């Protein structure tokens, strides 16, 4: 399970406030043809256009649901430029920075490939599903497709941070982003649902006894101080929950959740929060707490 160890970067990417370069540089090319500002390492224009196009599509789609658009600038970076412009040191982890940058890797990397278990050591049916879902255009098996979609999860943090929402719980903060991500993909790019779901399903299918902490109370208490593999299990469960919530209530669930979190800025007790989620959003989202 060591290939899950770096997934804790989901958390750290939200809080790091390291200094970064100015938004323009002669080392990077500015991408044109989009409404959002974007920059890329030379030689990566095609990938930058694909990533920025998807980000712009997701931003516009969610804006149409909640009538709010966060500020974002996209940086698609090679390893060389990652060291200069990203705020997280490990190449490959998409992150949304304190100054509203979405940073994405321009190429496949060891980090993404490290999440693939030894295919000859897992059930053949699962191995075939992984290969069919995560084989890249170059023939290697990598979770590149999953991590590319996580860039949209990071955009979700831009929505709640800039939109004035009170998230109430850390697990709600992460679930919010996963609901948004799943809804966008299901409604707009359903052919990418396997890339979004196979990896989390694989992790959740592992034994709960493999992890020291499993309760939501533990997640709140140890959010930024937990074994990375254990944290990754939580995130994957929240991905699966996002899928279940969408399938139970459709895209309107996200709108209802937005309105609820926008309307309640004071701290809510667990009981009151779950009651409101059940009545104003959907039973499925209340069940994340009730049936965890």
C-alpha positions, 0 to 999 in steps of 0.5 A: 500500500506504499503507493498511496503514501503521497495522497496527503498532499490533497490537504497540504496543497490547501494551506501552503503559502510559500512565495511564488514568482510573478504571474508572467515570465519569459520562461513560460508561454502565455496561452491564448484563446481562453477567457482564463489566464494560463501559462505553460512550459514551452513544448506543452501547448497541446496539453495546456490547451486540453487542461485549460479547456477542461478547466474553463468548461468546468468553471463555466458549468459550475458558474451556471449552477451557483452564479459565482466564478472564482478567480483562477490562473492555470499553470501547466508546468514541466519539472524544470518550471515546477520548481520555480512556480509551484508551491508544492515541491513534489512534481505532479500534485495539482494544487490551488495556491493562496494567490489563486493559481491552479498548478498542473504537471505537463507530463507523466511522472513517477508520482502518478505511476506510483499509485498503480499496484503490482498488476501481477499481485492483484486479482486479474479482473481488477488488473484488467480494469486498471490497465484498460482505464489507466494505460496512457497514450504512450503505453505505460500504466499511470494514474495520469487521467485521475490526477488530471481530473483532480485539478477540477477538485482543486477548482472546487476549493476556489469556489468555496474559498472565494464564494464566502461559504462556511464549510462547517467541517473539514470532511465537508470541505473535501466532500464539496469538491468531490461532489462538484468534480463528479457532477461535472464529469457525469454531466459533461464528460461521462466517458471519463467516469472510469478514470475518476472512479476506478482508483478510489473504488480500489482503495475503498475496497481494501480492508478497513483494518489496514488503517489506524483511523477511520472515523470522521471525528478522527479526520477532523482531529488529524486532518493535517497530521495523519499517516498519508496512506490513512488520509488517502483512504478518507479521500477515496471514501469521499470520492465514492460518496460524491458519486453516490450523492450525485446518483441519488439526487443529480446536479441539483444536490450541489446547488442545494449544498451551496445555498445551505453552506452560504446561509449558515455562517455560524458553527453548527452541531453535528446533529443540526448539520446532519438534520439540515443536510437531510432536509435541505440537500439530500438524504445521501449527503446526510448519510455520509455522516450517519452511515460512515 
